[in-house]
Amino acid sequence: MGCQYFEPCDGGATSFTVAIPKLTFGRGTLQEVGTRAQALGLKRVALFTDPHLENGPLVATVKASLDSNNIECVVFADIRIEPDDDTIRRGAAFLKDCKAEGMVSVGGGSVIDTAKAALLIDAHGGDIREYFAAPIGNGKPVPGPLAPHIACATTSGTGSECTSISVIRVNEFNTKFVIASPHLLPVQAIVDPQCCDSLPANVVASTGFDLLCHALECYTARAYTKHLQVKDPNARQLIQGANPFSDLSAREALEIVGTYLPRGVADASDHEARDQLMWGATLAGIAFGNSGTHLPHAMSYGVTHLMNDITTDGYPVKSPFVPHGISVVVSAPAIFNYTAVAEPERHLEGAAFLQADSKGATKDDAGEVLSKRIIELMRATHVPNGLGGVGFGSDHVKALAESSFRQQRAIANAPRESNLTDLENMYSNALSYW
């Protein structure tokens, strides 16, 4: 497979850009944070984490590493799961007051995304809403670099340590939107699989399906050559569609999740499976950080916008709450059944990477084969049975579609165009699978 295997299009991009942080992966690597911060010339850092990790062993390890390298550390832990614009304002105010030279984030996607957005406001001012695309915000570009950020992932799903995006809930609209800029990319990523040893099974399942959908959405996304060409290289976004680099990471991530997700959920002592899932999450983060996601993530925002009176074991969060990976995967089988028409070969290949039984399958079978395999993995890991499993029914379909239809950036990255009626049909087909 060559470096220019996508067909060129009139007015489409003719090149793609790749960016990832300096990445360190391995058990025990949290102990290296201080040495790495010292190499960046940092003497005082802000440590962002969440209140459930603040007094635990992971943060203690990082603080000890910083202290042994004579680096002063000030902690901000006022971070909620699914961070909102108020969270970002508090984080930015903290940075302004503490006068840190850099950032260390220790947590899952919520912590890392909060750190990115708070660094943005600290460096360039304004309100976080300005940086969202219209009509939610002003579409203000991030004008320049941020302070150095070392991102330490503690879950095997989001991959945020390797991306240039931050996903933030806007309270006025009660839903999530994305800020994207190469300047948001951390300078270093530390991925220590030991962080996942004690995660509950349903948390591993949720983050594992986030990993699965990241990789599968990247692999089936609209090709970069089908996105409009941006002539100013400094204005190019890394959310640019499927490309040869993102494919490399996505393929490997899919093979990992297809092989190891049920094992990692079933047995916390299976370090091989959980280590592999942590690596797969990082690979999927690298993939979607350089291509972008599409409909499953776009439609997940409708779920988290309209969820009502539901709680999830293992997450110390008030109702209503649906974990991000679950909000994404509950609609995924129906979505990939829809998008397969546009890129059947890629959907069949994605199914094969996930260890699907595709013997004798034709292009016409692509959507069914892939959807069936995702459903098999959902059942094997005991996640909710479609939208019905998280409290939605047929009377919610129209509102779900209207909410998600605002996510035009992600919708436009899908291989098949979709209108409001198409979204309604996908939601209807996602109500239950077994």
Secondary structure, DSSP 8 states (H G I E B T S, - for coil): --TT-S---TTB-S-------EEEESTTGGGGHHHHHHHTT-SEEEEE--TTTTTSHHHHHHHHHHHHTT-EEEEE----SS-BHHHHHHHHHHHHHHT-SEEEEEESHHHHHHHHHHHHHHHH-S-GGGGS-TTTS------S----EEEEE-SSS--GGG-SEEEEEETTTTEEEEEE-GGGS-SEEEE-GGGGTT--HHHHHHHHHHHHHHHHHHHHS-BGGGSB----GGG--S---B-HHHHHHHHHHHHHHHHHHHHHHH-TT-HHHHHHHHHHHHHHHHHHHTT---HHHHHHHHHHHH--S---TT----SS---HHHHHHTTHHHHHHHHTTT-HHHHHHHHHHTT---TT--GGGHHHHHHHHHHHHHHHTT---TGGGGT--GGGHHHHHHHHTT-HHHHHTSSS---HHHHHHHHHHTS---
